[in-house]
Amino acid sequence: MSDVREAIALVYDGGEQAPTITAKGEGDLAEQIVQLAMQYEVPIYENADLARMLARMELGDQIPEALYRTIAEIIAFAWYIKGKRPKGFDPDGGKEKPLQLENRKEE
């Protein structure tokens, strides 16, 4: 196992295209990518195994279909902590809200 730090930057606009690799690097370049992300308040997710998988890809490549769910969960969490929601987002998932019980005072 390598002790070299790797960093991968993805962009996703919420459209039909899959997230795309916009930057990648290891060592000092990885540190610069992380520092730039922090400077612009881009959420950072650390997962060495995922970074190694994505590092094999080329800049401009879309993530492979096998990683859609994993990356979608990471992006959804990043959006959540930044207070963003995708277009048409329904926090209740189309479910009816539960009935509210009346607050009755005992006589």
C-alpha positions as CSV (number, residue, x, y, z in Angstrom):
1,M,0.0,0.0,0.0
2,S,1.3,3.4,-1.0
3,D,1.6,6.3,1.4
4,V,1.4,8.8,-1.4
5,R,-1.6,11.0,-1.2
6,E,-3.8,11.3,-4.3
7,A,-6.5,13.8,-5.0
8,I,-9.2,13.7,-7.7
9,A,-11.6,16.6,-8.5
10,L,-15.0,16.0,-10.1
11,V,-17.5,18.3,-11.6
12,Y,-21.2,17.6,-11.9
13,D,-23.8,20.1,-13.0
14,G,-26.9,18.0,-12.1
15,G,-27.7,17.4,-15.8
16,E,-27.8,14.3,-17.9
17,Q,-24.0,13.8,-18.1
18,A,-22.1,11.8,-15.5
19,P,-19.6,13.5,-13.2
20,T,-16.4,14.3,-15.0
21,I,-12.8,14.3,-13.7
22,T,-11.4,17.8,-13.9
23,A,-8.2,17.5,-11.9
24,K,-6.0,14.7,-10.5
25,G,-2.6,14.4,-8.9
26,E,-0.5,12.8,-6.3
27,G,1.9,14.1,-3.7
28,D,2.5,17.9,-3.9
29,L,-0.1,18.3,-6.7
30,A,-2.7,16.4,-4.6
31,E,-2.0,18.8,-1.8
32,Q,-2.5,21.8,-4.2
33,I,-5.8,20.4,-5.4
34,V,-7.0,19.9,-1.8
35,Q,-5.9,23.4,-0.8
36,L,-7.7,24.9,-3.8
37,A,-10.8,23.0,-2.9
38,M,-10.6,24.3,0.7
39,Q,-10.1,27.8,-0.5
40,Y,-13.3,27.7,-2.6
41,E,-15.2,25.8,0.1
42,V,-15.6,22.7,-2.1
43,P,-16.6,19.7,0.1
44,I,-13.8,17.2,0.4
45,Y,-14.4,13.4,0.7
46,E,-11.5,11.2,1.6
47,N,-11.4,7.6,0.4
48,A,-8.1,6.3,-0.8
49,D,-9.5,3.3,-2.6
50,L,-11.9,5.4,-4.6
51,A,-9.2,7.9,-5.4
52,R,-6.9,5.1,-6.7
53,M,-9.8,3.8,-9.0
54,L,-10.5,7.3,-10.3
55,A,-6.7,8.1,-10.7
56,R,-6.5,5.5,-13.5
57,M,-8.9,7.6,-15.6
58,E,-7.9,10.5,-17.8
59,L,-8.8,14.2,-17.3
60,G,-12.2,14.9,-18.9
61,D,-13.4,11.3,-18.5
62,Q,-16.8,10.7,-17.1
63,I,-17.0,8.3,-14.1
64,P,-17.8,4.7,-15.0
65,E,-21.3,3.4,-14.6
66,A,-20.1,1.0,-11.9
67,L,-19.3,4.0,-9.6
68,Y,-22.6,6.0,-10.3
69,R,-24.2,5.1,-7.0
70,T,-21.1,5.7,-4.9
71,I,-20.4,9.1,-6.5
72,A,-24.1,10.0,-6.4
73,E,-24.2,9.5,-2.7
74,I,-21.1,11.5,-2.2
75,I,-22.4,14.4,-4.3
76,A,-25.8,14.2,-2.6
77,F,-24.2,14.6,0.8
78,A,-21.9,17.4,-0.5
79,W,-25.0,19.3,-1.8
80,Y,-26.9,18.6,1.4
81,I,-24.2,20.2,3.6
82,K,-24.1,23.2,1.3
83,G,-27.9,23.5,1.4
84,K,-28.3,22.7,-2.3
85,R,-31.1,20.6,-3.8
86,P,-31.5,19.2,-7.3
87,K,-34.3,20.6,-9.5
88,G,-37.6,18.9,-8.7
89,F,-36.3,17.6,-5.4
90,D,-39.1,16.5,-3.1
91,P,-37.9,15.9,0.4
92,D,-40.9,13.8,1.2
93,G,-40.3,11.6,-1.8
94,G,-43.9,12.0,-3.0
95,K,-45.3,10.4,0.2
96,E,-48.2,11.8,2.0
97,K,-47.4,13.5,5.3
98,P,-48.5,11.6,8.4
99,L,-51.7,12.8,10.1
100,Q,-51.1,15.1,13.0
101,L,-52.8,14.3,16.3
102,E,-54.7,17.1,17.8
103,N,-53.4,18.5,21.0
104,R,-56.4,18.3,23.4
105,K,-56.3,19.5,26.9
106,E,-57.8,17.3,29.5
107,E,-60.9,18.8,31.2
